[in-house]
């Protein structure tokens, strides 16, 4: 009996990171794939572009040679401290690194490198220099590096120094635990999703933070008291009967973010499709007919209107990797430039790093956006058990044809005079339709009476012959 192919359960991303691992196995292609590689100079010596920082072979990235043989740095049985830099996504495994990065409210501490940088989104040269001076003055003996996050703009010197002390103490705890633990072991994991939102997303512009459970409310208060005291008065317990997400319209937005078609205010719409390799976004004029006689004006208006919604959906759905946008074709070069400027301007407000490539010969625009975790669709959803995540199932006519072929193979070996055929209701309807053409052909082929039984519990592509 033909049945849909079984599907291997998708690996769920873990919220844990910075485990201590032991290199107890020999290097294999699978283990090498976890490291940044470049073409091998010899068949037996894989090379990496960046140095691997281990206890006995720490190399400053700035002074490291262009190529380092991995076998000179790692030995079988050696224990190293690594961090999960990227969660497993789809069929791709996690990416690990030995260059640890510990994020705080205002800073990211990198204990294995000597570098101080400031987020490019802080545009004021005066503010950049102020922040850099504070960080450099606090560094001890030049050990470790810092990246100043966008949230640090306007932060007081006291807050920055407190963040530095917290991150250095955290690194000290991690080192102590790693020395006491036996690999493989989890040494430290990042904050949970609620605490990460408070740390990374909440700013002084927020008027309130609503929480609908007392346990979470108390935990958030403790977190805010420790790390962001200014937020304490904004944390409020939600006690209404209406679910929190419904009250603030979040449920509706999440439901919309799981659909492929998104309507624009102008009457046009966009279609978003995620694949293993990339995200494809198509723009259509839909019901919008324009306010002028020129078709070009209607097209440009739809394309420009779509940009704001596209960037919003990319952020809501947490789409990353390669994103291809198929804009409606525009004849005039100045209009294409206008669309590109609008897209680049809108992406400046996105926290995730991205790069936009110009229109190609096919009228497509490519965006590369940093992706470190699963998209919203793949985080809160699962593959469709009916179509196996392909987006379609075989038509009833195709299944009828498969039944006919199977009957032809079985006809010579059938002993019973009657044949019981169990099928999905849609297939049963097709078998009996068109004056029973399919049913007549099967009975003429087998020279037996075929009894069709409709069974709603069967998958659209399943059938059972008895």
C-alpha positions, -999 to +999 in steps of 0.1 A: +000+000+000+016+033-010+020+056+019+036+090+023+073+088+031+083+091+068+100+123+078+129+125+102+120+149+131+136+183+128+164+189+154+152+215+178+177+244+185+191+245+220+192+276+241+224+265+257+258+276+246+295+277+256+299+239+263+333+224+270+341+197+244+369+171+243+386+164+209+386+127+216+379+116+181+400+118+150+393+147+126+367+137+101+349+157+073+320+161+097+341+175+125+360+198+101+327+213+089+323+230+123+353+252+117+359+280+093+379+265+064+397+273+033+410+250+005+435+225+018+471+228+008+476+190+012+451+162+013+458+154+049+461+189+065+429+210+067+437+247+073+416+274+089+417+311+083+414+321+119+435+308+148+419+285+174+425+298+209+433+270+232+452+269+265+485+259+250+482+275+216+466+309+220+473+331+191+463+368+188+441+371+157+459+403+147+494+386+147+484+351+136+498+339+102+474+338+073+472+301+075+475+278+105+475+240+102+447+227+125+468+197+136+494+221+151+467+235+174+445+206+183+455+171+195+434+141+201+420+141+236+427+178+241+399+197+259+389+231+245+363+257+254+339+265+226+308+285+221+277+278+199+279+307+175+250+296+154+221+273+162+213+243+140+191+255+111+172+230+090+197+203+079+227+224+088+244+217+121+254+242+147+285+263+142+310+265+170+339+288+177+367+290+203+366+329+202+342+334+231+318+364+229+298+374+260+270+399+254+260+424+280+235+453+280+259+478+264+290+457+255+301+424+240+332+411+258+357+390+237+383+376+262+404+358+235+411+389+213+426+423+217+403+447+199+379+475+208+352+485+183+320+506+182+288+497+165+285+513+131+250+524+139+264+549+164+270+576+138+283+605+160+321+607+159+322+625+192+301+598+209+321+570+193+354+585+207+338+590+241+327+554+243+361+541+231+380+562+256+359+547+285+364+512+273+402+515+267+407+531+301+390+501+318+409+474+300+434+456+323+468+451+307+452+451+273+436+417+279+404+410+261+384+431+236+351+448+235+324+457+210+303+487+220+266+479+212+242+504+197+223+505+231+254+521+246+248+554+228+243+580+255+250+556+284+268+569+314+304+561+322+292+544+354+268+521+335+295+511+310+321+503+337+294+483+356+288+463+324+326+457+320+329+444+356+299+421+352+312+406+319+348+401+333+334+384+364+312+362+342+343+352+322+362+344+354+333+321+365+333+304+331+370+297+332+367+284+368+339+260+359+357+248+327+388+239+348+367+219+372+344+202+346+352+171+326+343+173+289+318+172+274+300+195+297+278+226+296+296+254+313+273+284+307+241+292+288+227+325+277+197+342+292+162+328+284+142+345+257+124+369+280+156+381+297+173+385+263+144+407+251+148+429+281+186+431+276+187+436+239+154+452+228+139+473+257+150+509+257+139+541+275+112+545+249+091+517+263+063+529+286+054+495+301+063+458+301+033+436+307+036+401+321+007+377+325+021+352+350+031+360+386+062+337+385+075+353+354+066+388+368+087+381+399+116+368+379+116+398+356+116+422+386+146+404+400+164+406+366+156+443+362+167+451+398+200+435+391+208+447+356+184+476+346+169+492+377+153+519+356+129+493+342+115+481+375+087+507+376+076+498+341+071+461+347+034+455+353+014+423+361-014+417+336-046+404+353-074+408+327-094+378+315-086+385+278-054+367+269-024+391+268-015+385+231-051+391+221-054+423+241-025+439+223-032+424+189-001+402+189-019+369+182-033+384+150+002+396+139+017+362+146-010+345+125-004+369+097+034+363+099+028+326+093+010+332+060+028+335+027+006+363+013+007+398+029-016+426+016-004+461+013-025+492+022-025+503-015-042+471-026-011+453-038+004+423-021+037+404-015+042+366-014+070+352+009+083+317+004+111+301+025+133+274+010+163+256+022+186+278+001+170+312+003+139+333+009+119+345-022+097+375-021+074+384-050+056+417-054+023+421-073+000+451-080-031+431-069-062+453-067-042+485-070-048+502-104-031+535-098-042+571-099-026+581-132-027+568-167+010+558-167+015+521-158+051+529-147+038+552-119+015+524-106+044+499-106+068+523-088+041+531-062+035+494-055+072+486-053+080+515-029+049+507-007+060+471-006+095+479+007+084+490+042+062+459+046+089+436+033+115+448+058+088+446+086+080+411+076+117+401+074+121+413+110+089+398+123+096+364+107+133+366+116+143+358+080+180+355+073+206+343+048+199+351+012+167+370+005+157+376-031+131+403-040+113+401-073+102+437-078+077+445-106+097+455-137+104+492-141+116+507-174+132+539-161+166+538-144+157+566-120+128+547-107+150+516-100+174+539-081+145+554-061+134+519-051+170+509-041+174+541-020+141+534-002+151+498+005+186+507+019+170+535+040+144+511+055+171+485+063+191+510+083+165+506+111+171+468+112+193+456+141+206+426+121+235+433+098+225+432+061+239+439+027+219+449-004+230+441-040+219+462-069+193+451-095+206+423-117+198+417-153+166+398-144+152+427-122+160+408-089+175+424-058+194+402-034+198+409+004+221+390+027+210+392+063+227+377+093+210+346+105+219+329+138+187+310+146+155+295+131+129+318+115+096+324+133+078+299+110+102+271+118+104+280+155+067+278+163+057+255+134+064+220+121+064+205+087+030+196+073+024+159+078+003+157+046+025+174+020+058+168+039+066+205+038+066+206+000+034+227-002+014+203-023+001+167-025-006+145-055-039+152-072-068+128-069-064+120-106-027+111-101-037+088-072-063+071-094-037+064-120-014+049-094-043+027-082-048+015-118-011+007-122-011-012-089-042-031-099-026-042-132+004-056-112-019-075-088-045-087-113-029-120-121-025-130-085-059-121-072-080-150-059-112-132-046-140-123-070-146-089-053-120-062-046-123-038-016-106-005-024-102+019+006-094+055-005-096+091+007-130+107+001-115+130-026-101+101-045-134+082-041-152+111-057-128+111-087-130+073-091-168+075-094-169+108-113-173+112-151-198+084-151-174+061-133-148+061-160-119+052-137-139+025-119-151+010-152-115+008-165-102-008-133-130-034-134-124-042-170-087-046-163-091-069-133-123-086-145-137-083-110-162-061-091-145-032-073-162-019-041-150+016-032-150+025+005-144+062+014-122+066+044-115+101+057-087+088+080-065+080+050-040+105+037-049+119+002-021+098-014-029+065+005-051+036-007-056+000+004-065-029-019-080-061-004 
